């Protein structure tokens, strides 16, 4: 078991995995430049910490060419020399052609409530408090809206991280009074068929307690459920009919996760926990870093 009391490592890991909660309406270039520099350092430190964990377990081949990787709860993404940043009702695009002088080149207004962003298969997926947005970036300097889903009232105004695998998007809806808006009837994992980026179709809904961050490895989806204090594991071999497995892991207050090869880093309110995923039927913790 890997354990550390290194305060610098703990603090940098906290910055790496937690969401960027504030993207100012008047995001200025000086702030952006500083932000980019810090993110580069933080990504390197995150990988360094993961490498340290892996080296302690004598299995570091998968990290030989490691690069930065974020969790599912993040408000910015970098892709093909552009950075996409979320405000609550706007997607801002910055050119990183000159990393020392990032340039704001585009603004895309949206409805209020943007929460998370990922880039997958040259497409941007946004989670918001009310819907899933899909943006095309054939022109990476100017994202365009391809589609926007709607949700039933019982699932409205919930926080909304999303991950995508092949032609299906998986999104958790966490309903908390006074945080994500009015308390509603249901928190859940939603599944969308996004094979047609212009017309996503909801194909599944799986009630959960207070789901948050999520990620996947092969045909298994991992979901942080703060309400049940568990990391739930779904078999997604058939994306239209997920199966909740018996492989879940008890974790107090899990909030987000990063899957990297055979390892998974889970962020909780008090620590970072590292898990070995080489045997999905027996997921085991191999490291702990206190916050």
Residue pairs with C-beta under 8 A, 6 or more apart in sequence:
1 285
1 286
1 287
1 288
2 52
2 53
2 56
2 57
2 274
2 286
2 287
2 288
3 287
3 288
3 289
4 10
4 289
4 290
5 290
6 289
9 45
9 49
9 289
10 272
10 289
10 290
10 291
12 42
12 45
12 46
12 49
13 45
13 46
13 49
13 272
13 289
13 291
14 267
14 272
14 291
15 38
15 42
16 42
16 43
16 45
16 46
16 70
17 46
17 70
17 71
17 256
17 258
17 265
17 267
17 272
18 73
18 256
18 267
19 71
19 73
19 74
19 75
19 116
19 256
20 74
20 75
20 76
21 75
23 75
23 76
23 85
23 86
23 87
23 88
23 92
24 31
24 87
25 87
25 90
27 85
27 87
27 92
27 104
29 101
29 102
29 103
29 104
32 83
32 85
32 94
32 102
32 104
33 100
33 101
33 102
36 83
36 96
36 99
36 102
39 68
39 76
40 68
43 67
43 68
43 69
44 68
46 68
46 69
47 63
47 66
47 67
47 68
47 69
49 289
50 63
50 66
50 260
50 263
50 265
50 274
51 60
51 63
51 66
53 263
53 274
53 286
53 287
54 60
54 62
54 63
54 263
56 286
56 287
57 276
57 286
59 262
62 260
62 261
62 262
62 263
63 260
63 261
66 260
69 258
69 260
70 77
70 258
71 213
71 215
71 256
71 257
71 258
71 267
72 116
72 118
72 161
72 162
72 163
72 213
72 214
72 215
72 256
72 257
73 115
73 116
73 161
73 212
73 213
73 255
73 256
74 116
74 117
74 118
75 85
75 86
75 114
75 115
75 116
75 117
76 83
76 84
76 85
76 86
76 117
77 83
77 84
77 117
77 118
77 119
77 124
78 84
78 96
79 119
79 137
79 140
80 137
80 140
81 95
81 96
81 97
81 140
82 93
82 94
82 95
82 96
82 105
82 137
82 140
82 141
83 93
83 94
83 96
83 102
84 91
84 92
84 93
84 94
84 117
84 119
84 124
84 143
85 91
85 92
85 93
85 94
86 92
86 114
86 115
86 116
86 117
86 126
87 114
88 112
88 113
88 114
89 109
89 110
89 111
89 112
89 113
89 114
90 107
90 108
90 109
90 110
90 114
91 107
91 108
91 110
91 114
91 117
91 124
91 126
91 135
91 143
92 104
92 106
92 107
93 104
93 105
93 106
93 107
93 108
93 140
93 141
93 142
93 143
94 102
94 103
94 104
94 105
95 102
95 103
95 105
95 141
96 102
97 103
105 141
105 142
106 141
106 142
106 143
108 135
108 142
108 143
108 144
108 145
110 126
110 128
110 133
110 145
111 128
111 130
111 131
112 129
113 128
113 129
113 130
113 157
114 126
114 127
114 128
114 133
115 126
115 127
115 128
115 129
115 159
115 160
115 161
116 126
116 127
116 160
116 161
116 162
117 124
117 125
117 126
117 127
118 124
118 125
118 162
118 163
118 164
119 125
119 137
120 163
120 164
121 164
122 137
122 138
123 134
123 135
123 136
123 137
123 146
123 164
123 197
124 133
124 134
124 135
124 136
124 137
124 143
125 132
125 133
125 134
125 135
125 162
125 164
125 169
125 194
126 132
126 133
126 134
126 135
126 162
127 159
127 160
127 161
127 162
127 171
128 160
129 156
129 157
129 158
129 159
129 160
129 180
129 181
130 150
130 151
130 156
130 157
131 148
131 149
131 150
131 151
131 160
132 148
132 149
132 160
132 162
132 169
132 171
132 192
132 200
133 145
133 147
133 148
134 145
134 146
134 147
134 148
134 194
134 197
134 198
134 200
135 143
135 144
135 145
135 146
136 143
136 144
136 145
136 146
136 197
137 143
146 197
146 198
147 197
147 198
147 199
147 200
149 192
149 200
149 202
151 158
151 173
151 190
153 184
154 184
154 185
154 186
155 173
155 175
155 184
155 186
155 188
155 190
155 205
156 181
156 184
157 175
157 180
157 181
157 182
157 184
158 173
158 174
158 175
158 180
158 181
158 184
158 187
159 172
159 173
159 174
159 176
159 179
159 180
159 212
160 171
160 172
160 173
161 171
161 172
161 212
161 213
161 214
161 256
162 169
162 170
162 171
162 172
163 169
163 170
163 214
163 215
163 216
163 221
164 170
164 194
165 216
165 236
165 239
166 239
167 193
167 194
167 195
167 239
168 191
168 192
168 193
168 194
168 203
168 236
168 239
169 191
169 192
169 194
169 200
170 189
170 190
170 191
170 192
170 214
170 216
170 221
170 236
171 189
171 190
171 191
171 192
172 187
172 188
172 189
172 190
172 208
172 211
172 212
172 213
172 214
172 223
173 186
173 187
173 188
173 189
173 190
173 211
174 180
174 187
174 210
174 211
174 212
174 226
175 183
175 184
175 185
175 186
175 187
176 183
176 210
177 183
186 207
187 207
187 208
187 209
187 210
187 211
187 227
188 205
188 206
188 207
188 208
188 211
189 204
189 205
189 206
189 208
189 211
189 214
189 223
189 234
189 242
190 202
190 204
190 205
190 206
191 202
191 203
191 204
191 205
191 206
191 239
191 240
191 242
192 200
192 201
192 202
192 203
193 200
193 201
193 203
193 239
193 240
194 200
203 239
203 240
204 239
204 240
204 241
204 242
206 234
206 242
206 244
208 223
208 225
208 227
208 228
208 232
209 225
209 226
209 227
209 228
210 225
210 226
210 227
210 228
211 223
211 224
211 225
211 226
211 227
211 232
212 223
212 224
212 225
212 226
212 254
212 255
212 256
213 223
213 224
213 254
213 255
213 256
213 257
213 267
214 221
214 222
214 223
214 224
214 257
215 221
215 222
215 257
215 258
215 259
215 264
216 222
216 236
216 259
217 259
217 264
217 277
217 280
218 280
219 235
219 236
219 237
220 233
220 234
220 235
220 236
220 245
220 247
220 280
221 233
221 234
221 236
221 242
222 231
222 232
222 233
222 257
222 259
222 264
223 231
223 232
223 233
223 234
224 231
224 251
224 254
224 255
224 256
224 257
224 266
225 231
225 232
225 254
226 253
226 254
226 255
229 250
229 251
229 252
229 253
229 254
230 248
230 249
230 250
230 251
230 254
231 248
231 249
231 250
231 251
231 254
231 257
231 266
231 283
232 244
232 248
233 244
233 245
233 247
233 248
233 249
233 280
233 283
234 242
234 243
234 244
234 245
235 242
235 243
235 244
235 245
236 242
237 243
245 280
247 280
247 281
247 282
247 283
249 275
249 283
249 285
251 266
251 268
251 273
252 268
252 269
252 270
253 268
253 269
253 270
254 266
254 267
254 268
255 267
255 268
255 269
256 266
256 267
257 264
257 265
257 266
257 267
258 264
258 265
259 277
262 276
262 277
262 278
263 274
263 275
263 276
263 277
263 286
264 274
264 275
264 277
264 283
265 272
265 273
265 274
265 275
266 272
266 273
266 274
266 275
269 291
270 290
270 291
271 288
271 289
271 290
271 291
272 287
272 288
272 289
272 291
273 285
273 287
273 288
273 289
274 285
274 286
274 287
274 288
274 289
275 283
275 284
275 285
275 286
276 283
276 284
276 285
276 286
277 283
